[in-house]
Amino acid sequence: MELFVEKKITSVLTSLPVMEAFYTVQGEGYYQGRAAYFVRLGGCDVGCHWCDVKDSWDVSKFPAIALGDIVSAAAEHPGRMAVVTGGEPLMHNLDALCRALREEGFQTNIETSGAHPLSGSWDWICLSPKKFKAPLPEICNKAHELKVIIYNKHDFAWAEEFAQKVNKDCKLYLQPEWSRSKEMLPLIVDYVKTYPKWEISLQIHKFMDIP
């Protein structure tokens, strides 16, 4: 039993299941428009019905890539902001990945639903809570950015609930769900004009037709 646990921990620390990794421009939230290297990890147990990367849910589909190879691929590009996303990246222990990225001079950012305990050392935590699995209080407290996806008009009240749970310095964003942008964006504009503590996040990478 002890040998099994040791092997499992070593595996988690030295490799991760990568769905895709690519150099692009951050399209959402506080850092939109900035060059970034994305590492999208496989595995998600949150299961949003409108998710645009449902292929990421089944972790068994994706090969375990050595952390050294992940970071080496990122370091080939001039940008030094790494965004770890999913799926739900915090299903995995990310301590060693963060250490390796920082050793190469990367700013470490994560995008998470907050449904799993926090691992890793992060310069920026984007919390995007989902109704299907509530985020943990520890992540609400540490989030630098709250990004709430607006699918229908009832989501505004839900967004306000989380605005009360994050720290006072957390940036607050409302983002229309892509397939509902035409209906929701006018409502978001009016809402932000009425409640200016919120800002609008748009998926500008989709307008630019880039990853």
Backbone torsions as a table, in degrees:
resi	resn	phi	psi	omega
1	MET	NA	-43.1	-179.7
2	GLU	-64.3	-38.8	179.1
3	LEU	-64.0	-39.4	179.4
4	PHE	-62.5	-45.7	-179.6
5	VAL	-62.1	-42.6	-178.9
6	GLU	-62.1	-42.7	179.6
7	LYS	-65.5	-39.4	-179.5
8	LYS	-63.3	-45.9	-179.6
9	ILE	-63.1	-43.7	179.4
10	THR	-60.3	-41.0	180.0
11	SER	-63.0	-43.2	-179.5
12	VAL	-62.5	-39.3	-175.0
13	LEU	-78.1	-21.5	-173.8
14	THR	-107.3	-12.9	-179.7
15	SER	-152.3	158.5	179.5
16	LEU	-143.1	149.2	178.5
17	PRO	-77.6	111.1	-175.6
18	VAL	-103.4	121.3	174.1
19	MET	-75.7	-45.9	178.5
20	GLU	-162.8	156.7	175.8
21	ALA	-144.9	135.1	-173.3
22	PHE	-160.4	153.8	178.1
23	TYR	-98.8	127.2	-174.3
24	THR	-155.8	-154.7	175.0
25	VAL	-118.6	130.2	177.1
26	GLN	-60.3	127.6	-173.7
27	GLY	-102.3	-3.1	-172.2
28	GLU	-137.3	154.7	167.5
29	GLY	71.0	-154.8	-170.5
30	TYR	-61.3	-37.4	-175.4
31	TYR	-98.6	18.7	-178.4
32	GLN	-59.2	140.0	-179.2
33	GLY	92.0	-7.0	-178.9
34	ARG	-94.6	141.8	175.2
35	ALA	-61.2	137.3	-176.8
36	ALA	-153.3	147.9	173.1
37	TYR	-103.5	119.0	-177.2
38	PHE	-96.5	134.4	171.2
39	VAL	-118.6	107.0	-179.0
40	ARG	-98.2	114.5	-178.0
41	LEU	-90.1	146.7	177.9
42	GLY	-80.2	151.7	177.3
43	GLY	107.5	125.0	174.1
44	CYS	-157.8	132.7	177.3
45	ASP	-117.3	17.4	179.4
46	VAL	-89.2	-46.5	168.6
47	GLY	71.8	51.3	176.7
48	CYS	-69.3	131.1	-175.9
49	HIS	-67.4	-22.8	-180.0
50	TRP	-98.4	9.7	-178.7
51	CYS	-55.0	135.6	179.8
52	ASP	-96.4	4.6	174.2
53	VAL	-132.2	52.1	-179.6
54	LYS	-62.5	-22.7	177.7
55	ASP	-63.3	-15.8	-178.7
56	SER	-80.9	-12.1	-170.2
57	TRP	-64.4	-41.9	-175.1
58	ASP	-86.2	103.5	-174.9
59	VAL	-64.1	-26.1	-177.0
60	SER	-68.1	-13.3	-179.6
61	LYS	-76.7	-15.0	-167.0
62	PHE	-116.5	137.0	-178.1
63	PRO	-71.5	147.6	173.8
64	ALA	-78.7	118.2	-178.2
65	ILE	-103.1	134.3	178.9
66	ALA	-60.5	139.8	-178.6
67	LEU	-58.4	-38.2	178.5
68	GLY	-59.8	-38.1	178.9
69	ASP	-71.2	-37.9	177.4
70	ILE	-60.3	-48.5	-175.9
71	VAL	-71.9	-37.6	178.4
72	SER	-61.4	-40.6	178.3
73	ALA	-64.7	-40.2	178.4
74	ALA	-64.9	-39.2	-174.6
75	ALA	-71.8	-10.6	177.1
76	GLU	-69.4	-15.7	-176.3
77	HIS	-105.2	154.1	-175.3
78	PRO	-73.2	-26.4	-179.8
79	GLY	-66.7	146.5	-179.4
80	ARG	-125.7	39.4	169.1
81	MET	-119.7	120.0	178.4
82	ALA	-107.5	131.6	179.5
83	VAL	-116.0	116.9	178.3
84	VAL	-97.9	124.4	-173.9
85	THR	-142.1	-168.9	-178.0
86	GLY	-154.0	-151.9	18.7
87	GLY	46.7	-162.9	173.9
88	GLU	-118.5	100.7	-172.0
89	PRO	-62.7	-28.6	-176.4
90	LEU	-78.5	6.1	166.7
91	MET	-68.2	-14.6	-177.7
92	HIS	-116.6	152.5	174.2
93	ASN	-76.3	121.7	-172.2
94	LEU	-112.0	13.3	-179.5
95	ASP	-58.1	-51.3	-174.9
96	ALA	-69.5	-36.2	177.9
97	LEU	-61.3	-45.5	179.5
98	CYS	-62.1	-42.9	178.9
99	ARG	-59.6	-44.7	-178.7
100	ALA	-65.4	-40.7	178.5
101	LEU	-65.5	-41.7	-179.7
102	ARG	-66.2	-35.4	177.6
103	GLU	-62.4	-25.9	177.0
104	GLU	-93.4	8.6	174.9
105	GLY	85.5	17.2	-178.7
106	PHE	-85.2	141.6	162.4
107	GLN	-75.7	132.3	-176.4
108	THR	-104.0	118.3	178.0
109	ASN	-119.7	147.4	176.2
110	ILE	-133.6	145.0	172.9
111	GLU	-117.0	120.1	-171.8
112	THR	-145.6	153.1	171.9
113	SER	-78.4	-14.9	-179.9
114	GLY	78.6	11.8	-174.1
115	ALA	-80.8	-9.1	-179.3
116	HIS	-125.6	156.7	-179.2
117	PRO	-57.6	146.6	-177.1
118	LEU	-76.2	131.2	169.4
119	SER	-132.5	158.6	-176.6
120	GLY	93.7	163.7	177.4
121	SER	-114.7	114.4	-167.0
122	TRP	-116.6	134.8	171.8
123	ASP	-78.6	-26.8	-178.1
124	TRP	-149.1	123.9	178.0
125	ILE	-113.0	114.8	173.8
126	CYS	-97.7	113.0	178.0
127	LEU	-95.4	120.4	176.1
128	SER	-121.6	86.9	-172.7
129	PRO	-68.3	149.4	179.3
130	LYS	-123.9	149.0	-177.1
131	LYS	-71.7	-20.1	-171.4
132	PHE	-81.7	-18.3	177.7
133	LYS	-158.7	111.6	-170.2
134	ALA	-67.1	144.5	175.8
135	PRO	-71.6	155.6	179.0
136	LEU	-79.7	145.0	-179.5
137	PRO	-55.9	-36.4	-177.8
138	GLU	-60.8	-34.2	-179.0
139	ILE	-79.2	-35.9	173.7
140	CYS	-57.5	-41.8	-178.0
141	ASN	-67.3	-31.6	-173.5
142	LYS	-97.8	-7.7	-174.8
143	ALA	-63.6	137.1	173.3
144	HIS	-90.0	-22.6	-174.7
145	GLU	-143.7	130.1	172.8
146	LEU	-108.5	119.0	-179.1
147	LYS	-121.2	109.3	-177.3
148	VAL	-103.8	126.1	178.4
149	ILE	-82.3	126.2	-178.6
150	ILE	-100.9	109.6	179.8
151	TYR	-101.0	-34.0	175.8
152	ASN	-146.2	173.2	-172.8
153	LYS	-67.5	-19.7	178.6
154	HIS	-72.4	-16.3	-177.3
155	ASP	-71.8	-16.6	177.6
156	PHE	-64.6	-44.4	178.8
157	ALA	-64.3	-37.4	178.7
158	TRP	-66.0	-38.8	177.1
159	ALA	-61.8	-40.2	179.9
160	GLU	-64.2	-33.8	177.1
161	GLU	-58.8	-42.2	-178.6
162	PHE	-78.6	-26.9	175.0
163	ALA	-61.0	-27.1	178.1
164	GLN	-81.1	-16.9	-175.4
165	LYS	-95.4	-22.9	-179.4
166	VAL	-83.9	167.2	-179.4
167	ASN	-72.4	163.8	-171.9
168	LYS	-66.6	-20.5	-178.7
169	ASP	-94.3	-0.7	-177.2
170	CYS	-69.5	132.9	176.1
171	LYS	-74.7	139.6	-175.4
172	LEU	-113.7	123.9	-178.3
173	TYR	-129.1	141.7	170.1
174	LEU	-113.3	131.1	-177.1
175	GLN	-130.7	125.2	179.2
176	PRO	-68.4	138.3	172.3
177	GLU	-64.3	133.2	-166.4
178	TRP	-53.5	-45.9	-176.3
179	SER	-71.3	-12.1	-178.1
180	ARG	-116.6	16.2	-175.4
181	SER	-59.3	-41.7	-176.7
182	LYS	-60.2	-39.3	-178.8
183	GLU	-81.2	-38.7	-170.2
184	MET	-88.3	-30.9	-174.7
185	LEU	-60.5	-42.6	176.3
186	PRO	-59.8	-36.6	178.5
187	LEU	-68.0	-38.4	179.3
188	ILE	-66.5	-41.8	178.6
189	VAL	-58.2	-47.8	179.1
190	ASP	-63.0	-38.3	-178.1
191	TYR	-66.2	-44.4	-179.6
192	VAL	-66.0	-34.7	176.9
193	LYS	-66.1	-32.1	179.5
194	THR	-83.2	-35.5	-177.7
195	TYR	-124.8	81.5	-170.0
196	PRO	-71.2	0.6	172.4
197	LYS	-67.5	-22.2	178.8
198	TRP	-89.6	152.1	171.1
199	GLU	-124.6	165.8	-179.3
200	ILE	-100.0	132.6	171.4
201	SER	-112.2	131.3	177.0
202	LEU	-119.6	149.9	177.0
203	GLN	-82.1	76.1	-172.0
204	ILE	-67.5	-21.9	177.4
205	HIS	-65.1	-28.2	177.7
206	LYS	-74.9	-34.4	174.3
207	PHE	-66.1	-32.7	-178.9
208	MET	-88.1	-6.0	179.6
209	ASP	58.0	49.9	175.4
210	ILE	-126.3	161.7	179.9
211	PRO	-59.7	NA	NA
